[in-house]
């Protein structure tokens, strides 16, 4: 029975020793998805350390560390291959799943799908390119609509109180409507009700 245990242990052991080093990031290559870094134990610089399991992939999750920050680099197959396991600070994070991508960095967050997008930065949120302009400030729009509705109601009141007078040439109508047409509406401007910080 003990022989069987030893055989299972031997089969379960990895082919090579796994080692990890703490390093300082010297360079980041976002195209190749690799970094160059120097171990803090003053060992030889490590070049082309993978940020993803598949260096040639342009999908999945990839964290791009900040230059000068610490990373933990793991090695497999007797140190022949290295990959970043942990990062201290990241410059950006990118995730790509099918036709959907999300990028987060100091400038904000950009999410893009096949047919929709949302870009968030320090100043604004833009949905689908923002071609339709800013979202409506509903309270301000309601005030403008109420102003127009009240003006129409004044006209209705003036008209409902008017009694036609024969042969006056419209003088009675003019008198009844004078209070209404004496006050002019201010033309509505887009800025009266548009929230330019959230565009759609």
N, C-alpha and C positions, 0 to 999 in steps of 0.2 A: 504494500500500500504506500509506503514512504517513497518507493521508486516512482510510482505514478505521480505523486506530488512534485517531486523534483523535475520530472519530465514536463509537467504543466508549467512550472515556474520558468523553466528554460525556454519553453515556447512563447511564454508571455513577455519575456524580456525583450526590450528594443534592440535593434542591431547595433546601435552606437550609443555612446554616452551623451546625455543631454546636458548642456552647460548654458548658463545665462550670465551676461555681463551688463553692468550699468555703464552707459556711454553718454557722451555729450554730442549733440547733433551738430555737424559741421556744414553740411549741404543737404538740400531737399530737392529731388527731381520729381516733379509732379507728373511729368509725361511718362517716365519709366516706372514711377511709383516705387522709388528707392530712396535711401538716404546714405550719406557717408557720415561716419561718426567715429569718435575716439573714445576708447574705454577709459574710465576714470582711474584705473589701475596703471595708467601710462603705458598700456600695451600698444601694439601696432594699430594704426587706423584701420577701420573696417569700411570697405568700399562696396557700394551697390547692395546694401542690406534691404531685403524686401519689406514692403509695407503691407503686402497681401500674400496669401498663400500662392496665388498664381500671379506672378509679376506682369504677365502680358495681358491680364484681364482689365477691362474698363467698366466692370460692373461689380456689384457687391458693396461692402463697406470698406472705406479706406480713411484712416486718420492721418493727416499730414502734420507731423510734429513741427513745433516752432524751432527755428535755428537757435542753437545755444541751450536748448532745454535738455533734460535728461530723458533717456529711453532705456528700456531693458531689452536687450537683444538675446534671443534664444538660438542655440545651434543644434543641429541634428546631423546624423551621418558623420560622426567624428569631426564636426566643425566645418564641414564642406559647405553647408548652407546656413545662412542666418536670416532671421525674420524678427521684426519688431514685435514684441509681446505687449509692452506697456509704454505709455507716453506720459510725460509730466504735463507739458503744455502743448496744445495743438493750435496750428495756424488755421486749419480748416478741416471739416469733416465732409465726406461725400458718400452718398449711398445711391446706388442705381439698382433698381429691380425692374426688369422688363423695359417698358417705355416710360417708366416713372423715375425721376431723379430728384434728389434734394442735396443742396450744398449749403453748409453753414460756415460762416467766417465772421471776421470783425465787421464786415459791411452789412451783414444781415443773413437772412435765410431766403433761398430761392428754391421753390418747388415747381417742377414742370412735369406734366403728364402729356399724353398724346394730344389731348384736346383742350387742356386747361393749364393755368399757371397762377402762382401766387408768389409775389416777391415782396419781402418785408425788409425795410432798412430803418435807419434811425429816424427818418423824416416821414416816411409814408408806407402804405400798403398798396400794392398794385395787383389787381386781378386781371388776368387775360390780356395783358398789354396796356390796360388803362385807356383804350380808345373811346370808351363811352363817357369819360369824364369822372368827376368825383361823385361819391355817394350822396344821396339827398340828406340834408339836415331836416328831419321830419318836422320838428317844432317850428323852424323858420319858414318852411314851405306852408305849413298849416296857417301861420299868421298871414302870409301873403294871400292864400286862398280865402281866408275869412274876410280880409279887407275887400277883395273883389266881390265876394258874396254879399257883404254888407252894403256895398255900393249898388249892386243890382237890386237889393231889397229896398233901398231908398227910392230908386226909380219906380219900383212897383208900387210903393206907398204913394208916391206923388201921382202916379197914373190912376191909382184906384180912388184917390180923393178928387180927381178932376171931374168936373161936370161940364159937358159941352155947352157953350153959350152960343145961341144963334147969332149969326152975322158979326162975330167979334174978330174974325180973321185969325183965330188961334191964340188970341191974347190970354184967355183963361188957361189954356194948356201951357203957355210960356210962363205964366205966373206960378202955376202949380209945380212945374219942373225946375224953376229957377234955383231952388235950394240944392237940387241934385246936380245940375250941370255947372253950378258955380264952384264946386270943389273938384279938382282934377286928381286922378290917380297918378302916383309916381310909377314910371315903367319899371318892371321887374328886371333885375340883372342876375345873371347866373350866380354871381358871388353871394347873392342874398340867401341862397339855400343850398349851395354846393360845399361839401366837405372835401377839400383838395388833398387831404392827407390819406384818404382812402379812395382809390380810383378803381373803376371796373371796366 
